[in-house]
């Protein structure tokens, strides 16, 4: 693939983002996700597993990409997550939403907030008033500009990951990216004539790619 054809993040990871892991981790995985997307629901435990496998080598960032034409509850779910974030409980709400994808009515969202110790009345008022809509929209537009056309979409160290996101393939790609960073920093010697794991599987067969689908972004 030509360098100019590689999709990259247009909005770099920074203080505005919701991140798990050390800022100086050698590899950063960014997910653009939708809380009502069934494929994102499948990816949720996979991300947990690769976090377990890589430990401190990995920083994980989540950005909102609600596909409102396909998933009528996705926008409010994303705003609920941002409302929780304003109270320091983003990741708790993120996990609850993916673990209860079939219950994303506004009343459910308020109940989750209350269970997390947030003020239910304030939370409901903000949800009805779309207090966090702009923050969700900012994520969404950054995804569109970065070549996101469905959910989930992953980026590894700023480059869109177009291979299968099964646990082993994703782990191999992340470990390869981490090794490449260490080589660049001079931490380990390069191996002449060899290629890192991150090079494998770029030309994924249609059958294999189809096993790890994404909810598509429809034209607006």
Buried (B, 14 or more C-beta within 10 A) or exposed (E): EEEEEEBEBEBEBEEEBBBBBEEEBBBBBBBBBBBBBEBBBBBBEBBBBBBEBBEEBBBBBBBBBBBBEBBEBBBBBBBBBBBBBBBEBBBBBBEBBBEBBEBBEBEBBBBBBBEBEBEEEBBBEBBEEEBBBEBBBBBBEBBBEBBBBBBBBBBBBBBBBBBBBBBEBBBBBBBBBBBBBBBEEEEEEEEEEEEBBBEEBEEBEEEEBEEBEBBEBEEE
